[in-house]
Amino acid sequence: MLTGFQLRAAIGVLKIRVTDLSKLVDLNRFTIGKLEKTPNTEYLKCHTDTLLALEDFFKKNDILFLDNFSISLEPKSLKVPIKRKLTVFQLRASRAALNLSLVKFSQ
């Protein structure tokens, strides 16, 4: 099961547009757009096949969902470990969690 936060964060981290994602997982872009509006902690409400297609796509792209409210990159995807600094992954996941545009986030 994926939550609204996890879906938005995974899309943001991969820097993929909804239209491109819809083609890659063979889903209607309006379906994905609707699922993106799911509140952070609520589970996506969709067909099982839709959920499995999304989860499979993200897994193939090294995105892990360790529990119901987290998202992580597969360690092999990390190029250089960074200590005490905000990573690009963390920044994009934070924006997704807050549901903010880049402009709003930077203010």
NORCOR-V481205 format. One record per residue. N is the residue number from 0. D_FIRST is the distance of its C-alpha to the first C-alpha in Angstrom with 1 decimal. Layout:
<<N,D_FIRST> <N,D_FIRST>>
//
This chain:
<<0,0.0> <1,3.8> <2,6.8> <3,10.1> <4,11.7> <5,9.7> <6,10.3> <7,13.9> <8,14.5> <9,13.6> <10,15.8> <11,18.4> <12,18.6> <13,19.2> <14,21.7> <15,20.7> <16,21.6> <17,19.4> <18,22.1> <19,22.0> <20,18.3> <21,18.6> <22,21.4> <23,19.7> <24,16.7> <25,18.9> <26,17.3> <27,19.4> <28,19.7> <29,19.8> <30,16.3> <31,14.9> <32,17.4> <33,16.2> <34,12.5> <35,14.1> <36,15.8> <37,12.8> <38,14.0> <39,12.9> <40,11.2> <41,9.9> <42,6.5> <43,7.2> <44,9.4> <45,10.1> <46,11.1> <47,9.2> <48,11.6> <49,10.9> <50,7.2> <51,8.7> <52,11.6> <53,10.2> <54,8.4> <55,11.8> <56,13.8> <57,12.7> <58,13.1> <59,16.5> <60,17.4> <61,17.0> <62,14.0> <63,12.1> <64,9.1> <65,11.0> <66,9.2> <67,7.2> <68,10.0> <69,11.6> <70,12.3> <71,15.2> <72,17.5> <73,18.5> <74,21.9> <75,23.8> <76,22.9> <77,24.7> <78,28.3> <79,30.1> <80,28.9> <81,29.8> <82,30.7> <83,31.0> <84,30.1> <85,27.2> <86,25.7> <87,24.8> <88,21.2> <89,21.3> <90,23.2> <91,20.9> <92,17.8> <93,20.1> <94,21.1> <95,17.6> <96,16.9> <97,20.2> <98,19.8> <99,23.4> <100,25.4> <101,27.3> <102,30.5> <103,29.1> <104,27.6> <105,31.0> <106,33.0>>
//
